[in-house]
């Protein structure tokens, strides 16, 4: 059974940086594409970035050039380096497997809150 634990969120000023971490267990991590997602207050959860099992990243247009997704298969970890943060990046961030039907996933971790404010 998959378990996901996100960490690294916090309060940061506009233009600042944060690095999110996610530890996965209960899956054969190195074979699975992973994603970072976020949900802002009053909005639907959205896909932020994905990374294939082989390490190929992809990004939503809204974060391209500012966020970097990476993974460490030896540690079952996936990361999201977030630079040049803006108030519109404020959300709860989640990691999860990435599949095209991610919107149907039943399981989500607790997420980590990112607040960008001066």
C-alpha positions as CSV (number, residue, x, y, z in Angstrom):
1,X,0.0,0.0,0.0
2,X,1.5,3.3,-1.1
3,X,2.4,5.9,1.6
4,X,3.5,9.4,0.8
5,X,4.9,11.9,3.2
6,X,5.6,15.4,2.0
7,X,7.7,18.0,3.8
8,X,9.5,21.3,3.3
9,X,6.7,23.8,3.0
10,X,6.6,27.1,4.8
11,X,6.1,30.8,4.6
12,X,8.3,32.6,2.1
13,X,8.4,36.1,0.6
14,X,7.8,36.7,-3.1
15,X,10.9,35.9,-5.0
16,X,12.0,33.3,-2.5
17,X,12.8,29.6,-2.7
18,X,11.7,26.4,-1.1
19,X,12.6,22.8,-1.6
20,X,9.9,20.2,-1.1
21,X,10.6,16.6,-0.4
22,X,8.4,13.5,-0.6
23,X,9.2,10.1,0.7
24,X,7.3,7.2,-0.9
25,X,6.9,3.7,0.4
26,X,4.9,0.6,-0.4
27,X,5.7,0.9,-4.1
28,X,8.5,-0.2,-6.4
29,X,9.5,3.4,-6.6
30,X,12.2,3.2,-9.3
31,X,9.7,1.9,-11.8
32,X,7.0,4.6,-11.3
33,X,6.5,8.0,-12.7
34,X,5.9,10.6,-9.9
35,X,4.3,14.0,-9.8
36,X,3.9,17.1,-7.7
37,X,0.4,18.5,-7.5
38,X,-1.0,21.5,-5.7
39,X,-4.4,22.8,-4.5
40,X,-5.0,26.4,-3.7
41,X,-7.9,27.5,-1.5
42,X,-11.1,27.3,-3.4
43,X,-9.5,25.7,-6.4
44,X,-9.2,22.3,-7.9
45,X,-6.0,20.3,-7.4
46,X,-3.7,20.8,-10.4
47,X,-0.6,19.1,-11.8
48,X,2.6,21.0,-11.3
49,X,5.4,18.7,-12.5
50,X,6.1,15.1,-13.4
51,X,9.1,13.0,-13.6
52,X,9.4,9.6,-15.3
53,X,11.1,6.6,-13.8
54,X,14.1,7.5,-15.9
55,X,14.2,11.1,-14.7
56,X,12.7,13.0,-17.5
57,X,10.8,16.0,-16.2
58,X,7.8,17.9,-17.4
59,X,6.2,21.0,-16.1
60,X,3.0,23.0,-16.1
61,X,3.4,26.2,-18.0
62,X,2.8,28.2,-14.9
63,X,6.0,26.9,-13.2
64,X,8.2,26.2,-16.1
65,X,11.6,27.8,-15.7
66,X,11.0,28.4,-11.9
67,X,10.5,24.9,-10.5
68,X,12.7,21.8,-10.9
69,X,11.5,18.3,-10.1
70,X,14.0,15.5,-9.3
71,X,14.2,12.1,-7.8
72,X,16.5,9.8,-5.9
73,X,15.5,6.2,-6.6
74,X,17.9,4.9,-4.0
75,X,16.1,6.8,-1.3
76,X,12.6,6.6,-2.6
77,X,12.4,10.4,-2.7
78,X,11.1,13.0,-5.1
79,X,11.9,16.7,-4.7
80,X,10.5,20.0,-6.0
81,X,12.9,22.9,-6.0
82,X,10.8,26.1,-6.2
83,X,12.5,29.4,-7.1
84,X,11.1,32.8,-7.8
85,X,8.0,32.0,-5.8
86,X,4.9,34.2,-6.3
87,X,1.8,34.6,-4.3
88,X,-0.1,32.6,-6.8
89,X,2.0,29.6,-5.9
90,X,0.4,29.5,-2.5
91,X,-1.2,26.1,-2.1
92,X,-1.0,22.8,-0.4
93,X,1.5,20.7,-2.3
94,X,1.2,17.0,-2.7
95,X,3.3,14.3,-4.3
96,X,1.8,11.2,-5.8
97,X,2.2,8.7,-8.6
98,X,1.7,10.2,-12.0
99,X,-0.7,8.7,-14.4
100,X,-3.1,10.3,-16.8
101,X,-6.0,9.4,-14.6
102,X,-4.5,11.0,-11.5
103,X,-7.7,12.9,-10.9
104,X,-9.3,9.6,-9.8
105,X,-6.7,8.7,-7.2
106,X,-8.2,7.9,-3.8
107,X,-5.0,8.2,-1.8
108,X,-3.2,11.5,-1.1
109,X,-0.7,12.2,1.6
110,X,-1.2,15.1,4.1
111,X,0.6,17.5,1.8
112,X,2.8,20.5,2.8
113,X,1.6,24.1,2.9
114,X,3.4,26.7,0.9
115,X,2.5,30.3,1.5
116,X,4.1,33.1,-0.5
117,X,3.4,36.4,1.1
118,X,5.2,39.6,2.1
